[in-house]
Amino acid sequence: MPEKKIIAVVGATGSQGGGLVRAILNDKNGGFAARAITRDVNAPKARELAKLGAEVVAADVDDEASLQRTFSGAHGAYCVTFFWAHFSPEKEKAEAASMARAAKQTGIKHVIWSTLEDTRVLVPLSDTRMPTLQGKYKVPHFDAKGESDKLFTEQGVPTTFLLTSFYWDNLIMFGMGPKPGPDGTLAFTLPMGDKKLPGIAAEDIGRCAYGIFKRGREFIGKTVGIAGEHLTGAQMSEALAKALGRPVRYNAVTPEVYRGFGFPGADDLGNMFQYKRDFETEFCGARSVAFSRALNPAMLSFSAWLAQNKDRIPTT
Ligand SMILES: NC(=O)c1ccc[n+]([C@@H]2O[C@H](COP(=O)([O-])OP(=O)(O)OC[C@H]3O[C@@H](n4cnc5c(N)ncnc54)[C@H](OP(=O)(O)O)[C@@H]3O)[C@@H](O)[C@H]2O)c1
């Protein structure tokens, strides 16, 4: 039997990387092995991955030597950064640069870089429809990723640029689920007007990434966008109401109002939703649901995701 191709997975204990590790391990005869990268091999989530059959190794994206050690001998690498751990686009770019160099130095044959659009291509800093943030960004957590694409290209690393989508899991993890209004009726707040938001079950991102690795060289040098469904806020509210068994009103606030909510990152997310709203055609067009499903036939729709997760969505 030929030796399995090792995929080194950054963020293996998290949403994107975890989905990829599980997708690899669930396909016993797929020809790939999962090397799960974590900062703490003894943490419960890391142990869980080891129990499932992953090789669990320690590295920190802020320590390039540790990345080199863990990429060494691997066929592929899944590279993701963690904006919400530090809110710094500069740090995110430095981490992407470290991963690109480590991939180059270890001769990785296929990197998947989890990226997003540099929104400044369509909304230059001179565009006053939304505020400029942190001095030189419109949507810092998008722009830093998009700007980093070139770091992989410049290193000559064989890379697939993976455009991900809004996790429906944000309704559980990010406090974005419906909340009761003054009359007790649940309201789902999104500054998208009547435009469609591409969304995905976080676990499906890793499954799509696995589909890309399985296709070999086909998507090297290409940008691939993925989504489980494109839905308006009204459609999401309707699906939520059906799943939760109680009315859910769509609360279509403006991006200005959303930016003013005051939680950490509200301005970044307000700009992000405004970008997705104002450039619906481009944003949805870059994320074909049919193509995503071809990569990952197990892809969940929003209703299917809700059926599995409705009890985990806080509604108070
Ligand atoms: N939420 C969304 O809707 C959405 C949509 C598209 C893209 N994104 C992007 O997704 C990215 C985060 O990915 P995710 O959601 O998969 O992450 P996640 O679930 O928050 O966590 C990923 C894992 O990253 C590891 N980690 C954190 N800092 C690290 C470091 N310095 N070195 C090595 N590992 C580190 C942690 O593992 P250990 O503790 O085990 O080391 C953690 O379990 C963000 O940049 C965000 O912008 C989010």
The ligand as a Gaussian input file, in Angstrom:
#p B3LYP/6-31G(d) Opt

LIG

0 1
 N      -16.451000      33.141000      12.110000
 C      -16.667000      33.220000      10.813000
 O      -17.797000      33.325000      10.317000
 C      -15.502000      33.182000       9.867000
 C      -15.761000      33.096000       8.506000
 C      -14.695000      33.059000       7.608000
 C      -13.396000      33.148000       8.100000
 N      -13.170000      33.233000       9.445000
 C      -11.776000      33.330000       9.908000
 O      -11.425000      32.117000      10.510000
 C      -10.230000      32.344000      11.253000
 C      -10.200000      31.468000      12.472000
 O      -10.350000      30.135000      12.123000
 P      -11.202000      29.138000      13.023000
 O      -12.580000      29.704000      13.193000
 O      -11.049000      27.783000      12.468000
 O      -10.446000      29.291000      14.413000
 P      -10.934000      28.896000      15.882000
 O      -11.972000      27.852000      15.814000
 O      -11.218000      30.155000      16.616000
 O       -9.617000      28.338000      16.577000
 C       -8.615000      27.757000      15.897000
 C       -7.518000      27.164000      16.747000
 O       -6.380000      27.975000      16.464000
 C       -5.406000      27.715000      17.364000
 N       -4.554000      28.881000      17.549000
 C       -4.902000      30.110000      18.020000
 N       -3.796000      30.878000      18.058000
 C       -2.767000      30.107000      17.605000
 C       -1.386000      30.325000      17.419000
 N       -0.805000      31.493000      17.764000
 N       -0.619000      29.325000      16.910000
 C       -1.169000      28.135000      16.602000
 N       -2.470000      27.865000      16.763000
 C       -3.249000      28.845000      17.265000
 C       -6.108000      27.271000      18.626000
 O       -5.594000      25.995000      18.869000
 P       -4.703000      25.581000      20.151000
 O       -5.262000      26.321000      21.327000
 O       -4.923000      24.104000      20.196000
 O       -3.308000      25.948000      19.823000
 C       -7.589000      27.186000      18.219000
 O       -8.218000      26.036000      18.674000
 C      -10.217000      33.839000      11.581000
 O       -9.089000      34.462000      11.042000
 C      -11.500000      34.375000      10.960000
 O      -11.345000      35.653000      10.402000
 C      -14.190000      33.236000      10.328000

